[in-house]
């Protein structure tokens, strides 16, 4: 009776996890020990998949432990990698566990770029392998019974978890084996078998009959529900697996009911309810007979039938002779209680006891995304602060250049180079002078063109694959069931559009820089000259009045010194802001653990304010101090201008000095801008290369998926019938032709003769030849050439005149007829028969007619050019 049901494993195709995971890790994480560890973990995960689902598995707990460890690892990496069609696209292919296919094509399979699909199929194999391990247990000892029950409950929990999560994990119709209806039925079957195992243990431990009856009745209830679910689903009975399972479920339902009735009858006997005892035993006997008559090939109930029969016979005998208790009708019997002591094991991660996270140091994807958003907010705040400080520096430099400060208070002789101009010239020369700017401007178009080519090549990948997908969609229509490339590539196309906009803006910025450089190129060229040539390039003027001891000059020098100090403070503040580093990983992990989600905006704003609030306050005070200093400088400079002697030469000299000061400031800014632009293009090249790799990867994955889908479509088309029914045969194939010409030059082939199993009768001996028989008449050459000339032997037989008409249907070779013999088909060919004669259309078939005084065979066949062989009768 111990017939238990196990579930076959799903089979999968090989998938390389290491390569795409390693590529993603290298594109996201900086070089270092962590990245090396992550790449090594990706290789280990790939090896673990091959061990768990890429090879045949033994029905042993060690194999199940490997599969569960792989499932735990999938659950661990799912929140840490962006497993989507548009980012990290991995296509997993699994075959239907119950569909064995046909000779015209393989079994049904489904390929999806979904890690949830992989998890579902692996969990199915966990349930299937657990059922196989439980079925293999030897139920003769308590330890094996406990093990079998534990694995059946594990299998039930695994299938039940799939039932609850498969549709949300796949977002499309699954194969039949992992559909909610199928796995729900399998979960109930496993639960029924776990209950049956506990019934067997209770029976072996000789527990109370009341408890055993309840355990058996509950098991019968589970089996009955599973049987009804199989019957109610249209898709399940067509599979051979369920064709074998459904009778077992029906038989188990009856058997467990019979057990329940038997043990309840024992309880009734103990309570001296002898009529109830007989009624329950009769019901148990009927159930066992039903199983024996209908499901004998699936289960063996001989022992149970014998036990029930003996008990029923004894009970009837005792009741008939002693108790005379009324046997109640089946409907009048009290319902047997139920006791369920099994339940599906919940799927709680980790399932494996030997699990260790390969990517333990890697933070979840939600934390990665939050860190990315935080870094973006941080960068925006820092950039805004630095831009504000640099704008303040540019403003102060512009004001001083417009006032020709500090050159105006240094230029008292009128013919020497002011010290500030000399310092500016030295700074320009140290940075490479005008050649540096020329080289940087020359390099920008090349960098720009390289980035444009990478971007266009990336988008070309998407365009070509999308065109192919649209063509196949229009060809196969509703059969082409996969996400359209147009929808799938929307994020990538949006990203590509953003890159194109960035490049367009960069082109505009390059043009502005180039225009600015051309407007200040002359002043920068003058600053690049040696000191003597620089002094010659500056117009001289009459010596100004000596103002060295003037109070206004001292005031201006003091104010300019304070302004320089404010600038240095800003430079130091900028360096301090850039050097601040704070790891938000702990904050986000704590929030994720406490709330199950991360409110990135609130956390980031709070932390950024705490970290950079003090620097922002210092910057505001610095800007306020600069504003006051610039106002005081402008007031003091007005007094200085009134005191200074003014003429045309002095004004020209002052304008040149202002131009040189502005040229220096613009040179410094242009070099910084061009270097930033060069760095921007180089950084953008790396980003675009990653974007190109992303496009290439998804296109490759889509091509792989397309090839798999095309292969499946071809197999499904091959399995379909070419037509709903055979065409009706034309009339000329079924009705014999009545218009066939009798004079057709080519006879219709004769139908194949079918010989019976009987042997034909022996051939009769040839007639005797008299000794005085005349010799055969020789055949002349004329008679050979003209068969119509009769010979002496053939003259007396006018009935054998030749005929030019051939039969319309070949009837096979004619046979001679002897006196007293009616003739038959299938006879051996006579020795004198000429097989070549039928090729001569003008020759009539040979018919042997023995005449009195004539040789038994003709001396020569008409039209036969060779001499007649002598006949030797058998001795």
Secondary structure by P-SEA (a helix, b strand, c coil): ccbbbbbbbbbbccccaaaaaaaaaaacccccaaaaaaaaaaaaaaaaaaacccccccccaaaaaaaaaaaaaaaaaccccccccccbbbbbbbcccccccccccccbbbbbccaaaaaaaaaaaaaaaaaaaaaacccccaaaaaaaaaaaaaaaaaaaaaaacccccccccccccccaaaaaaaaaaaaaaaaaaaaaaaaaacccaaaaaaaaaaaaaaaaaaaaaaaacccccccaaaaaaaaaaaaaaaaaaaaaaaaaaaaaaaacaaaaaaaaaaaaaaaaaaaaacccccccaaaaaaaaaaaaaaaaaaaaccccccccccccccbbbbbbccccccccccccccccccccccccaaaaaaaaaaaaaaaaaaaaaaaaaaaaaaaaaaaaaaacccccccccccccccaaaaaaaaaaaaaccaaaaaaaaaaaaaaaaaaaaaaaaaaaaaaaaaaaaaaaaaacccccccccccccaaaaaaaaaaaaaaaaaaaaaaaaaaaaaaaaaaaaaaaaccaaaaaaacccccccccccccaaaaaaaaaaaaaaaaaaaaaaaaaaaaabbbbaaaaaaaaaaaccccaaaaaaaaaaaaacaaaaaaaaaaaaaaaaaaaaaaaaaaaaaaaccccaaaaaaaaaaaaaaaaaaaaaaaaaaaaaaaaaaaaaaaaaaaaaaaaaaaaaaaaaaaaaaaaaaaaaaaaccccccccccccccccccccccccccccccccbbbbcccccccccccbbbbccccccccccaaaaacccccccccccccccccccccccccccbbbbbccccccccccccccccccccccccccccbbbbbccccccccccccccccccccccccc
